[in-house]
Structures are given as structure tokens and as C-alpha cells.
Amino acid sequence: MRPAGRGEHDSLYFSYPHFEPPPRDAGATRQRHEVVIAGAGPVGLVAALTLAAHGQPCLVLERKASFNDGSRAICIARQSMHILERIGAVAPFLEKALPWTTGRSFHRGRQILEFEMPHGADEKFMPMYNLQQQYIELYLWQAAAAAPLVELRWQSELAGIEEAAEGLSLTVRDPGGSYGLDAGWLLAADGARSAVRAMRGLRLQGENHEGRYVIADLRMAHDYPTIRRAFFDPACNPGSTVLVHRQPDDIWRLDYQLEPGERAEDATREAVVREKAGAILREIGHAGDWELEWWSVYSANTLALDDYRDGRILFVGDAAHIVPIFGVRGLNNGIADAQDIGWKLARVLAGQAGAGLLDSYTPERRGATLDVFANATKSTRFMTPPSHGWRLMRDAALSLALAHDFARPFANPRQMAPYTYADSPLTAPDDPAFGGGPLPGSVAPNLRLGEGADGGGFLSDRLGPGFTGLLFGGAGPAGAPADALAALLGEIDPVFRLLRVGGEGADLEDEDGRIAARYAAAPGAFYLVRPDLHLAGRWAEADPERIAAWLADMLDLEEAS
Amino acid sequence: MPLPFADMEEVYEALAVGIDKVGTADAPLFLAKLALMLAHELGDREAALAAIEACQADLVRDAAG
């Protein structure tokens, strides 16, 4: 919502483009698209760009004529930046977004603790970046517009879905009327109120929590670094919690809980939002001018589809799940969904995997959502305790946290961490011969590489677009395992990349042994990294034939067409 | 041997549920009994007295009025 007299897209700082629907001949022949994506939000566009990065075309249908009306999701986590980098879209994000590592918590006006999110010299990206959602959509749209494999149609609503012999028969409605097209697969990235979900008669399952929250953006010259501030039980909102985030363009995000019994219709009246914002600004010591930009209301639900796949329809992002805002997982989880289904579907379409590969989408990504729910439920109880018992314990933890390190993790906002696909059908059982290092299913740990012959950079820069193998030093005098791995895995994945780490003829020098140490890898050890940077498996003694057989099975290659 | 955080979380949650179960009026009595029983189990007079001292600090509710 915006102040009286301003339209949906009358922003103080962002010029919304207006996109026309595509021109279309009345007598145009019916087209077939192997992949249609409903929704050009961040999730739909990341899916489109992931498909394009893997060489597959798609058609994106967007009901609206412009980007999201407000800033909404503003926190981009490190792993999402890696995903954006792999689809060639990260540059403008690095240019514009505000990185941060620090959070501060206040209780009744007193700063009680400061926490740092995990970060170090081996990370290419910061733990978190703040950027308004419409910029996220703008930058992804720019990348999509530059990608020949992505076709985007604005003002084009997916109005009907019928199952057909070789896929789906879709009806699209735009200002010029309705037309039909055929699709092999449909990705439903059409948000929390997914029309696809409704058309398929599917319902999200889970809990609607009681707490409701207002998010409001203000523009003001406010001198405070990019640090997430959480105010527990502040004078301006007694018994509740207020969050304050900085965004680019002098925009500040306030996030506060509605008072008990307060109706959303009342809390979102402009005068009420202004009054509350003024009280919060007095609390944080801002005495200067401010302008109200935009606001919205949300509730902390934990809802998900039982199955993200419905035949040839795959649900992605908010269309598949709704998560509470604490922990900034709505956008980041959705982006990870999009990348996951993107590389898998691209591989199936390219004949490099069987359709069975898609069966891993729900267990991996719904598993991630359930993990988010568990963490978010804890965060929500801490941020907005639902009863006397939870409030007393929360206050005890805050009080202890002042002087005792052991209590500090309670106040940690449990920000987004990549999920480990430990139980995924795509994850190889761990090799017990490893005495440490990253577990199969987790995201491959990044490392800053030494300067010198390799030219520095990060391990993540060296990983290929498909599967990448890390073969650790001394792979035999004849290099036999390396050659056999490159040949056998290259047959399965045409863009397979083998990186020999350390030792003779290494692709990655590891003179000080840092990479081997981080991966707990003795000479001859092999890690297989998926296109999404998760570890598929690891073997202490690389046996090329066994590993190739495992990968072929994992990709359901026998069924590939 | 201090409890790992995952176990502390379980204790935290059991306490929150326990306080709600006995009700606001009986919560202080419940928590005082709990403190005595934990001190008994701890078997360390010095540690118990030090914890009693430490927990009187930073009572934010009082400090902030």
C-alpha cells in the first residue's frame, strides 16, 4: 500500500517500467514450448535463467505489466548470490545491494548483544545483502531480456490447464484475447496465491500462526550502518518486537507485530502506520524528516504442498510453500527451488537424465522447507512469544545473554543457511573412510585460492556449469584415475569438469594443503559437486567405474530420451 | 560438562511449556523447586551459589522499570 494520492507504482525512488503484452497475429499457429513458467517474479526468472544457462529455452508468462509494487523480500543470502552468479546475473546485485554481517539486539532500549553471521576470507560473498524486491526483479528481467533462450510475455495470464497426451494444453489470456499453446512442462512460480495451484485443486498444508506483522518502508537520511536491529519489548511497541533494516536509496524497513486483537484493516490504515513509524523513529533516535514509501501486512504461516510435483506441473517458491519472514527464507528458499528444478529439468530435456531425476525435487526442496519451518517456528517464538511461558523464557535468555555466551545462540535469528540434502535419493552414502570434511548433500565449502599460477579467485569460480569432480593430489603416477574419471563421467555429462587438486599436473595448486585439509582429503580422494554446488558424494579412493555407475543411476540415465 | 546448544534448546522449550502448564501464578514456585532440584543434581555447592549470584545480574525488567 502507498500513501493517499499515490498509485500502486508511484514510488519515491524507483521508476516502474510498463510492459506491453506481446504483439500477436490473429491467425498465428499454435505453438509448443517444452517449458512454460507461470510468474516472472524472482523465482520464475531464476528458473528461466537456470534453464537457459543449461541450454534449454522456456516461455515465461506474467499476469502483471510491471514488477512487484513494493520492496517485500529484501534479504539475499550468500547461497542465493552464488546461484545468481551461476546464471550470469550477479553483477548488478553486487553493485547495488548493501552487504551486512552484523545484527544487534536491544531489550527495552538497552543493547544486549551483537552477533556476527558466519563469514571469512574463504567466502566469495557476504552472508547477507539487502536489496528491494523490485530491484531484484529488474536485474533478473534485464538478464532474461538478454538471454536468447528466455521469452517473456507480460500481461499474459495463464487461464487454463488441461492434461494432454504429450504434456499440457494451456490457455493464455492477454489484453488481446485468449489463445492456446502446448507445453511439455509447467513451472508454477506464481506466488503465494498461485492460480495454478487453485486450478489444480491443490491446497497448502500446515499451520496459520496467529501473529500478524506490518512491514513499512520509509525514506530518510538516517545515519546507521547496514546492521539488522531487533528491538525486544521496546517502549514504542510494548510486549512486541520491532526490526529495522537498511536498504539502498535511503530506504529503511520497519517490521513490527500488530497489537493483540488489532485488526489488519486497522493496522494498515495510513494514519496508524504513520503513528507507529513515528514512535519507532523516536525509539531509534531519528529526529529528522522522513517520508512514507510503502507498507504491507503479513502473517507467519508455515504451509507447504505435500508434493511439489503434480504430473508435468512443478511448484516453485511461494506457490509451493509459505514460510514466516523471520530468517529471510521466502525469497532465498524460492531461489534455491528454482535452481534445483531448473538444472534437473534441463538435463531431462537434453536427454542427459531420465524423468526419474525429477522425483528428487520434492524430497530435496520440501525437505529444505520443513527445515525452514523448524527454524522459523523457533525464531517466531523468540521474536513474538505466543504465551507467558515462552515470553518468560525468552526474557531469561536475553538477560543471561548479556554476560553469558552460552545463552547467546538463543537470540540468534537463525538466518538462512543452505540445507544439506543428507537424505536425498541423489546423495551417495558417505564413505566412512573420511575423518571429517563436508558431508555429502551439503554445499561444497568455498576456499580462497592462492595467487600465483592459478591467478587466485575462489574454488567456486573453478567449478563447471555441470558436474565437477575434485580429485585430490597424487592420483597415481600414470594419472590413470584422472583420465578414466574424465572419460567416463564426460560420457554421462558433456560439460563434466575434472579438477585435479594439488600434486603433479594439478589444475588447482594446493601447496599449503588448505584445500585438502578443508575437504579432509587424502591423495586419491574424490568429491563430486552437483551443478547447484551441493556435494553429490565423496569417495576416499576414486574408483572411476563405480562412481560413473553411481552417477548414471542417480541421473536415471537408462530412462533418458 | 556443559550441555550442547541443541540440548539447551530442548530444555528451553520444555521450560516454556512447563511454565504455561502450571500457570502464571504457580510459575515462581515451579521455577524455585526446579532450581533446588537442579542444584541437588549438580552436586556442587560452589557452582550452585555462583549461579544464584550470577542470575541476579541484568534483570532487565527491573533495570528498565
Interface residues (C-beta under 8 A of the other chain):
Chain A: H107 R108 G109 R110 I112 K378 R381 S387 H388 G389 W390 L392 M393 D395 A397 L398 S399 L400 L402 A403 H404 F406 P409 F410
Chain B: P2 F5 M8 E9 Y12 L15 A16 V17 G18 I19 D20 K21 T24 A27 A54 C55 A57 D58 L59 V60 R61 A63 A64
